Amino acid sequence: SGLGNMASAKDLAILTKYAMENQVFREIFKTKEYKVTTNYKTYLWYNKNKLLSLDYITGGKTGFTEKARRTLVTTGSKDNMNIVVVTLNDPNDWNDHKTLYQSIFNSYKSYELIDKENFKINKNEYFKKDKLFVKNDYFMTLKESELKNIKLDIKLFKLDNYISDMQVGYINVLLNDKLYHKEPIYVLKQEAKEKETWYQKFRSWLFK
């Protein structure tokens, strides 16, 4: 069609969020300067991201096209909140990014909605003799006023046969009835619990 590639600020935010899951990318994204020495010369490159001087900024990339003009993608992390800010066609992007981060950190907080160490289901209708557990904590960035609209909806499968470490359900995390996260629930069968307890007792006795 001759229109070329088109991307919105949301597209760039999603792409950056995905890229930040890669450790090598994170290291490159936050590097302030990079030096290469050859047999003939030393080359030194500086990151144009002026916000890297702020302790909460974890990376950034500038850009420019005729249509989008000045573009900027930055990432920040504070108090267990990981934020991506994207601006397009913004001549005051450095100050706007700083203002947006300050606004977000003042208005939002990271809440632990699922705690794997203290996970418990009050009404366990299918696995009463066994231990149910989750493998991950789950945090969500929210305004305090949004907490009352969070719902943890637990679904357990009705299974006749199952083994330990098998997924037997999930937790739906909903905000205003919209699904934001799905966390698997696993089972530890009673006999496995007993063996594990016996082994732990034996080790305790052995290493007294």
C-alpha positions in Angstrom: 0.0 0.0 0.0 3.0 2.3 0.3 1.9 3.5 3.8 4.9 1.8 5.6 4.8 0.6 9.2 2.5 2.3 11.7 2.6 1.9 15.5 0.8 3.6 18.3 2.2 4.6 21.7 0.4 1.6 23.1 2.1 -0.7 20.6 5.5 0.6 21.6 4.7 0.2 25.3 3.7 -3.4 24.8 6.8 -4.1 22.8 9.0 -2.5 25.4 7.4 -4.4 28.2 8.1 -7.7 26.4 11.7 -6.7 25.6 12.4 -5.8 29.3 11.8 -9.5 30.2 15.2 -10.2 28.5 18.2 -9.6 30.7 20.6 -8.7 27.9 18.1 -6.1 26.6 17.7 -4.6 30.1 21.5 -4.2 30.5 21.8 -2.5 27.1 18.8 -0.3 27.6 20.2 1.2 30.9 23.8 1.6 29.8 25.0 5.2 30.1 28.1 4.9 28.1 29.9 2.1 26.1 33.6 2.0 25.2 35.3 -0.1 22.5 39.0 -0.2 22.0 40.6 -1.4 18.8 44.3 -1.6 17.8 44.0 1.9 16.3 41.4 3.8 18.3 39.1 4.0 21.3 35.4 4.6 20.6 33.0 6.0 23.2 29.3 6.2 22.9 26.9 8.0 25.3 23.3 7.2 25.9 21.1 10.2 24.9 18.6 9.4 27.6 18.9 12.4 30.0 16.6 10.7 32.5 19.1 8.0 33.4 20.5 10.4 36.0 17.3 9.7 38.0 17.6 6.6 40.3 14.3 5.1 39.2 14.9 5.2 35.4 15.9 1.8 34.1 16.3 2.6 30.3 15.2 4.6 27.4 15.4 5.2 23.6 14.9 8.4 21.6 13.6 8.5 18.1 12.4 10.8 15.3 10.4 10.4 12.1 8.8 13.1 9.9 5.3 12.1 11.0 5.8 11.2 14.7 8.5 13.9 15.2 10.3 13.6 18.6 9.5 10.2 20.1 10.7 8.8 23.4 10.3 5.5 25.2 11.5 5.2 28.8 11.2 2.6 31.6 11.2 3.1 35.3 11.0 1.0 38.5 10.2 2.0 42.1 8.6 0.2 45.0 8.0 -3.0 43.0 6.3 -1.0 40.2 7.7 -1.4 36.6 6.5 1.4 34.3 6.8 2.1 30.6 6.2 5.7 29.4 5.9 6.5 25.6 5.4 9.9 24.0 5.0 10.7 20.3 5.3 14.1 18.7 6.3 15.7 22.0 8.8 18.6 21.8 8.9 18.6 25.7 9.3 14.9 26.1 12.0 14.8 28.8 10.1 17.0 31.2 6.8 15.2 30.3 8.2 11.8 31.1 9.6 13.0 34.4 6.2 14.5 35.3 4.3 11.4 34.3 6.6 9.2 36.5 6.1 11.5 39.5 2.3 11.4 38.9 2.3 7.6 38.7 4.4 7.0 41.7 2.3 9.4 43.8 -1.0 7.9 42.7 -0.3 4.2 42.4 1.1 1.5 44.6 2.1 -2.1 44.0 -0.2 -4.5 45.9 0.6 -8.2 46.5 -2.7 -10.0 45.5 -1.3 -13.5 45.6 1.2 -14.6 48.2 2.7 -18.1 47.4 4.0 -18.5 51.0 0.7 -17.9 52.6 -1.7 -19.3 50.0 -4.8 -21.0 51.3 -8.2 -21.8 50.0 -11.0 -21.6 52.6 -13.4 -23.8 50.6 -11.5 -26.7 49.0 -14.3 -28.9 47.7 -12.3 -31.4 45.6 -8.9 -31.8 47.3 -9.7 -31.7 51.0 -6.9 -34.2 52.0 -4.2 -32.6 49.9 -2.3 -29.4 49.9 -3.0 -26.8 47.2 -0.3 -24.3 46.3 0.8 -21.7 43.7 4.3 -21.2 42.4 4.4 -17.4 42.1 3.5 -14.2 43.9 1.4 -11.8 41.9 1.7 -8.0 42.3 -0.6 -5.5 40.6 -0.1 -1.7 40.3 -3.3 0.0 41.4 -4.8 3.1 42.9 -6.0 2.6 46.5 -9.5 3.3 45.3 -9.3 0.4 42.8 -8.6 -2.2 45.5 -12.3 -2.6 46.3 -13.0 -3.6 42.7 -10.4 -6.4 42.7 -11.8 -9.9 42.8 -9.9 -13.2 43.1 -12.0 -15.9 41.5 -10.8 -19.4 42.3 -11.7 -22.3 40.0 -10.8 -25.9 40.9 -11.1 -28.8 38.5 -13.1 -31.9 39.5 -10.6 -34.7 38.8 -10.9 -38.4 39.6 -7.2 -39.1 39.1 -4.3 -36.7 39.6 -0.7 -36.7 40.7 1.4 -34.3 42.8 2.5 -31.1 41.1 -0.3 -31.3 38.6 -2.4 -28.2 37.9 -5.8 -28.6 39.4 -7.2 -25.1 39.0 -6.4 -21.4 38.7 -7.0 -18.0 40.2 -8.6 -15.3 38.0 -7.5 -11.8 39.0 -10.2 -9.4 37.9 -10.5 -5.6 38.1 -14.0 -4.3 37.4 -14.8 -7.8 36.1 -12.1 -7.6 33.5 -9.5 -10.4 33.6 -5.9 -9.2 34.2 -4.1 -12.3 35.3 -4.6 -16.1 35.5 -2.4 -18.0 38.1 -2.3 -21.8 38.1 -3.1 -23.8 41.2 -1.2 -27.1 41.9 -1.7 -30.0 44.2 0.6 -32.0 46.6 -1.1 -35.3 47.4 -1.4 -36.4 51.0 1.0 -39.4 50.6 3.6 -37.1 49.1 3.1 -34.7 52.0 3.7 -37.6 54.5 6.8 -38.8 52.8 8.2 -35.2 52.6 7.5 -34.7 56.4 9.2 -38.0 57.3 12.2 -37.1 55.2 12.4 -33.7 56.8 12.3 -35.3 60.3 15.0 -37.8 59.3 17.3 -35.0 58.0 16.7 -33.0 61.2 17.7 -36.0 63.3 20.7 -36.9 61.1 22.2 -33.4 61.2 21.6 -32.7 64.9 
